[in-house]
Amino acid sequence: PTRGHATANRPAQVKLALDVKSLEQPADLHVDARLDSSHVNAALDLHEPPSGLIATVGKLPAALAGKPISIKGTLNGPRDDAALALDAKLGAMQATAKGKLDLSPKTPGADLTVTIPDLAPYAVLAGKSLEGQKLGGSNVLKLVAKKHESGAITAHLDDRVALKEAPAQIATLMGKAPHLAADATIEGQVVHLHKLNLTTQAAQAALSGTVSSRHVALGGTIEEPDIHLVEPQLSGHARQKLNIQGTPKDLALTLAVDGAIEAKSLAKQGVTTGPFHVDIHLVHLPSAPKGTVTGDGTLDGAKLAIMAAIARESGGTTHVDLKTLSWKSLSGHGAVTAKAGKVVPDGTLHLAIGRLSDFGKLVNVKASGSINADFTHRSGSPAKLSVSANDLRKGRSIALRKAKIDATIAHLPDNPSVDATASLEGVRAPSVAGNLNLTAKGTEKALAIRAKGDFADLAGKPAKLDLAGTADIPGESVQLAHLTGQARGVALKLLHKATLAAKPGISVHDLALEASGYGGSRIVSPAGPGQANPHPTDQHAPLRA
């Protein structure tokens, strides 16, 4: 049932009395208000049990709908300077508002302070992101807004949090007293943002400018005085200066990044870094960004430089033109285009490292040698990858005199096929020394593979291996068609095709090998796990160890 009455002789004089009780979805509401040309006197009293009318009509989330709601408020005093007191509770969540309201028809305004005495119950609003973690502290928000006779609206916001307890990452980034402050003037559809400042323990950000439906002009800075708070594995500081200009559908961004950042893991290896500078210029944001990225700095006592042009079309095609990448003996350049839905990008890319020893400190590995890599792909033609390496060494025990890898990928993207060769000369590792040649040709479901090895030392003795077969990569199986090997005076030969599978479990089918040496031979035909062997071992003559 609902009881009450309301009268409004004119906008300057209103009387309202209302009582509401809901039977189907329980709720009690009482409103009593009087407003005339000079005074206001109003009271609100609302109580609603869990899953009540407001929770249902307002479609509150399940975590909140089951909480009782209570709102009490008063507004009393002169119409242009009325005192407001409001207390609202939703379950354990509580907020209060106090201050003054100006209800003048032409120049309304507000000077309010909203206080959340305990942030802990509000953790439910973060959902699973704070599940099982504690959040404690308070929040005080001050808002001052005024409409002037010119029609302009001025607004001031000051939000201060006293954080006593929070998840570790939030506490590290925010600190104990994060602060947000803003001043703005609204004239028609134009917002003049005089300042928007955010201060936390890890960063300080400042933004100002104007925003409207026709034009955007914003500028600001972001400073991280201690980058360790943002990323624990780094130390140093950084500063970003940004400028945004244009229409909301066609923006230009200029971003300059300066600082000095050091990786702690590299510092332990004696790698020093110097100041760095990065410039990013982009236009036609957000739908089709296009621009350049340039950067330079110092790493391990040498200049590091990068320059690239990037563009993304509205249809999703992305272009990257790497004009410069250099540091010590590292160099790179090329241009690629990645089309939406394409597996491999079009274009060319070259990367060279003249001395791997330049990277020794970076990866904490004593290495030497050189590497060259080239990628080429033109639309409608096969993609080609070529990698060569010379005199590779890692420490004293691992070496590779020469390596050459060439691969061609065709029939993209329908049924890609590969034709690849790898030649490894002068392989040296503990108990291994020799040469190895590998080839792979076909599709992922029918990939013909071949491996030929000639080792001067394999576990202390010379050895040879020649293997051929067909691999089904999705099916995780290999069919052996050819296998011969020689080691320690014993020769092995595959008698007929055999299959090795890795799923559902490792299994071997129809494997039969002839082993001969020292004047004797025999057939070795091991059964797969849990399988009967269709080819029993045929002992011709004993082998001598």
N, C-alpha and C positions, 0 to 999 in steps of 0.2 A: 504494500500500500504506500501511497504517496500523499503527503499533505503539505499545503503551503500556499503562499500568495506572492504576487509580484506586481509592482506598479512602476511605470516609467513615464513621468509627465514630459520629460525632455532629457537629453543626454546628461544634463548637469544635475538631474534629480532622479535617483533610483532607490526603490525600496524592494527588498527581497527577503522572504522567509521560506525555507524549504526543509522538509523532513522526508527522508526516503528509507523504507525498509523493504528488503527483498527476501521473499520466502524461498524461492527456488534456488537462488544462489545468494546466501546470506550476506547482507551488508547494511550498515547504519550510516546515514549521512545527514548532517545538520548544517545548514547554511543560514546565517542571519546577517544582512548587510544593509547599510543606509549610506547613501552618497548624495550630497547636495553641492551647491556651488562653492562652499567653503570648507566643509568637513566630510570625513569618511569614518564610518564605524562598522567594521565587518568582523565576523568570526566564522571559522570553519572547523568542524569536528567530524572526522570520518574514521570508522572502525570496520574492518573486514576480516573475517576468519580465513584460514587457508582455502585456496581454490574458490574464492568468492567471485563477485561480479566483475570487479576491476581486473582480476587475474584472467578471467575468461574473455571479457570484451577486449582487453588490452593484449591478449595473446602472449602473456609472459612466458619465458622459457620454463621448462619443467622444474629446473633447480630453484626458480623463484616463485612459481605459481603456488607451491605448497607452503608458502610462508604467510603469516598474518600481516595485514597492512594497517597502519595507524598514521593519520595526518591531523595535526592540530595547528591552527594558525589564527592570528589576529592582525588587524590593520586599523590603526586608530590615529586620529589627529587631523591637523589642517590638510586640506586636499593637496596642497603643493609641498607638504613636508610630513607625510604620514609615517608613523612608526610601524614596521613590519616585524613580526616574530612568528617563525614557522618551525615546527618540529615534525619530521617525517621518519617513519620506521617501516622497514620491510624485513621481517624476521629479525635477525641480529644486526642488520645494516641500519645505520642511523645517520641522519644529516640534519643540521639546523641552519636556518637562515635568519639573519637579523640585519636591520638597516632602515633606510628611508626610501619612500616612493613619492614621486611627484606625478600626480594624476591630472595635471593641467591639460586641457584638451589640445592646446597648440604646442606646448613645450614639455611633454612628459619626460620623466627621467627616473633613474634608480641609483642608489648607493648601497650595495648589499655586500654582506660577508657570509659566505657559505662555509660551514665547518663540518668536517667528517672526523669525529673524535677517535674512531678506531677503524683502521683500514683492513684489519684481519678478516671480518666477515665478507668483505668485497672480493676476496680471492675467488669466490664462486663464479664471479663474472668472467674470470680468465679461463674457466673451463679446465680441461686436462693439463693446460700449460703449467698450472701451479698445483696440480694434484699431489698431495703428500708433502708439500712445501709450505713453509710459514711465511706470512706477510703481516708485519706489524708497524704501526705508526699512525700519524694523523695528517690531515690535509686542511689547509685554510685557503679559500678562494675569495678574492675581493674583486667585485665587478662594479664599475661606475660607468653609467651610460646616460646621455642627455641629448634630447632633440632640441635644436635651436630654432628661433623664428625664421631663419633662412631656409630651414628644411634639412640642414645637415645634422648628422648624428655623430657625436663623439663618444668613444668607448675606451675604457682603460681596464685591463685585466692583470691581476697579480695572483699567481698560484704558487703556494709554498707547501712543500711536503716535509714532514719530519719523519724520516724512515728509521725505525728502530730495528726491524728484522725483515729480511727478504731472502729469496734464493740467491746463492752465491754470485751468479753472473749479474743479476740485477743490482745487488748491493755494490758490486765492484764498479759497474758503469755509472750508477746513479749517485752513489755516496749517501750521506745521511741527510742532505738538505738540497735536493734538486729544486730549481726555481724557474718558473715561466712567467715572463712579463710581456705585455703587448699594449700598444697605443695605436688607435686607428680613427679615421674620420670617414664617414660614409656620406657621399653626396650623390643622390640619385642612384645610378647603377655603378658608380665608381667607388672603389675602396682604396683610400690612401693609408697604407700601412706605414706609420711613422717608425715603429720598431716592433720586432718580434724577437725576443731574446730567450734562449734556453741555456741554463747553466747546470751542468752536472759535474760529478767528480772527474769523469773521463773526457768531457768535451764542453766547449762553449760555442754556441751558434747564434748568429745575429742575421736578421733579414729585414729589409725595408723596400718600399717601392709602391707601385700602384697596380691595381687589378680591376679590369672591367670585362664586359662581354665582348668588347672590341679590341682591347689592347692589354698587354701585360708588360710591365717593366719592373723587374725585381733584381736586387743585388744583395750580396751578403758574404759572410765568412763562417768557416767552421774550423776550430782549432782543437787539436789533441795534444796538450802539453806533455803528456806521458803516454806514449802509444802502448806501453806495457799493459795498461788497464784495458785496452781494447783487444790486444792479442798478447797473451803472456809470453810467447816465444820471441817477441820483438822488444826492442828498447829504442828510445829516441822520441822525436816529436814530429808533427806534421801540421800543415795549415792549408786549407782550401779556400779559394776566393772564386765566387761564382757570379755570373750575370745572365739574366734571362730577359729576352726582348722579343716582341712580336705579337701576333694574334694568338688566341688560344689554340687554333688549329694549325698554326705555322710559326713555331717558336725557334729562336736561335739561342744556343747555350754556349757560354765561354766559361771554362773552368781551368784555373791554374792551381797546381798542387806543388807546395814546397815543403822541404823538411830534411831531416837526417834520421834514417831508420837503420838499425843494425839487428841482424838475426843473432840470437845468443849462441846458437849452435855453431855459427860461422866464427863468432868472436873467439870461441874456445880454440879454433884452429888457426887463429892469428889473422883472419880475414877482416880487414878494415873497410869501412864504407865512409863516403863523404856526402856532402849535401847533394840533393837531387831536385830536379824541376821537371814538371810535366804540364803540358798545355793541351787542352782538348777544346776543339771548336766544332760545333755541330749546328746545322740548320735544318729546317723543315721537320722539326719535331712536332708531334710525336709519331706521325703516320709514316714518314719516309726520311728518317735521319740520314744526313750526309755531312762528312767533315773530315778532320785530320786529328791525329794524335802524335805529338812529338814529346820526347823526353831525353834527358841526359843526367848523368850523375857520375859518381866514382865508386868502383867496386874493386877491392883488393889492389888499390893503387893505380887502377887503369880506368880510362873513360868508358862509360857505358852509354850508348846512344841508340834511340829507336825513333823512326818516323814512318807513319802509315796513314793512308787515306781509307776511310770506311764509308759505306753507303748501304742502306737497306731500302729496297723498293716497297711500295704499298702492298704488292702481291707476296712479299716474303723473301724475295731474292736478295741475297747479301753479297756485297763486293768488298774485298779486302785487298789493298795494294800496299804490300810491305816494301817501302822504298829503302829503308836503312835499318839494319840490325847489326851492331858491331860492339865488340868488347874483346880486347886482346886479339887472339887469333880467330875469334868467332865472327862470322859474317853471314848475312842472310838477306835475300831479296826475292820478290816474286809478287804475282797477282793472281788471286783465285776468286771464283764466283760460285757461291753455293745457292742452288735453286731449290725452292720448296719441293719436297718429295724426292729429290735426287740423292742417291747413295753417296756418290763421290763428286766433289766440286770440280768445276772446270778451271783451267789456268795452269800456271807454272810456279814452282817454288824451289829455291836453291838454298841449301844450308851447308856451311863448311866450318870445320874446326881444324885449324892447322896444327895445333899442339894441345893434345888432351891434358898435358901437364898443367895447362892454365886452369883447369877445373879441379885439380887435385885437392886444393884446400876447401873448395866448395862442397865436395862430396866426401871429404876425408878419406880419399883413396889415392895411393901413389899409382898414377897411370901415365902412359905416354903413347904417341902415335898420332895419326890424323884420320879424319872422316870427312867424306863428301857425300851429300845426298841430293838427288834431283827428282822432282815430281812433275809430270806433264799429263794434262788431259784436255782434249778439245771435244766439244759436244759432238756426238756421233762417232767418235773414234775411241779406241781402247785407252785406258789410263795406264801410264807407265811410271814405274818407280825404279830408280837406280841408286844403289848405295855401294860405295867403295871405301876400304880402310887399308891402311898400311902401317906396319910395324907397331901393332897394338901390344901394349904390355901393362900388366897389373902386378906390381911388386916384382919379385924375382922368379916366381914359379909359373906364371900364366902369360902366354904370348901367342900372337897370331901375326905371321909375317905379311900375309896379304889376304884380303877378303873382297869378293865381288858378288853382289846380289842384284839381280835384274828380275823385275816382275811386270807382267802385263795383265790388266783386268779388262775383259771385254763383256759385251752384251749387258750393259748396265741400263736400267736397274732390274730388268725382268728376270733373267736367269744368269747372274754373273759367273764368268769362268775365268780361271787364272792360268797363266803360263809363266812359271817362275823357275829360276836357276840360282843356285848358291855355290860358290867355289871358295873353299877355305884351305889356304896353303900355309904350311909351317905352323900347324897347331901344336902348342906345347902346354902341358899341364902335368900335375903329378901323375906319373905312371902312364902318360899318353904323349905320343909324338907322331905326327904324320899329316896326311892330307885327306880332305873329305869333300865330295861333290854331291849335291842334292838337286833334284828336279821335282816339280809338281805341276800337273797340267790337267785341267778339267773343271767340273763344277763341284760344289761342296758335297753333292751326293754321289759323285763318281770322279774322284780326284786320283789320277794316276801318279804314283810317287816312285821315285828311284833314288837309292842311296848307294854310293860307292866310296869305300874308304881304303886307304893304303897306309898302314901305320908301321913305322920303323920300331916303335915301342908301344906295346899295349900290355900293361901289367908285366913288363919286363921282357917281352918277346915280340918279334915282328908278327903282324897279322893283316889279313885282307878281308873285306866284306863287300858283297854285292847283293842288293835287295831290291825287289820290285813288287808292286802290288797296287791295289785300288782301295781308297779310303772313302767311307761314307761318314762324313763328319756329323751330321744330325743323328744318324743311327749309331754312332760311336762304335764302328766296326771297321776292320781292315781285312781284305782278302789278299793273302800272299800268293803271288804267281811265280816268283823266282827268288831263290836264296842260296847263295854259296858263300862259304867262308873258310879261311885257313888260319890256324893258330896253333903253335906248339906241336907241329908235325901232324895235326889232325885236320882233315878236310870235311866240311859239312855241305850237304846238298839237299834241297827240297825236292821230294819225289813227285808231288802233285800239289794242286792248289789246296790251300788251307785258309780257314777263317778264324780271326781273333775278334772277340766282341767284349765290350765293356759294360753293357747293360742287358738285362736287369742286373746281372752280376758278371764278373770276369769269366769268360769261357773260351775254350779252344776246340775247334772242330776240324777233323780230318788232317791233322798235322802228322806228316811222316817225313823223317829226315834220314838220309844215309850218311853215316860217319865212317871215314876210312883213314887209315894211316898205320904206319909201322908194320906194313905187310898184312893187315887184316881190315875187315869192314863189318858193319852191322847196320841194321835199320832201327832207328830210335823213333818210337811213335807214342809220345805221352798222351794220355787221355785228359780231357778237360775235367774240371772239378765236378764230381758227381756224374760223369759220363762214362759209358762203356766205350772202349776203344775199338773202332771198326777195323783197325789194321794192327793186329798183334805184332809184337816185336819179332823180327826174323833174324836170329843170330847166325851169321855166316862164319865169322872167325873172330876170336878174341882180340881185343885191342890192348896194346901194351901202354902202360902209363908212361 
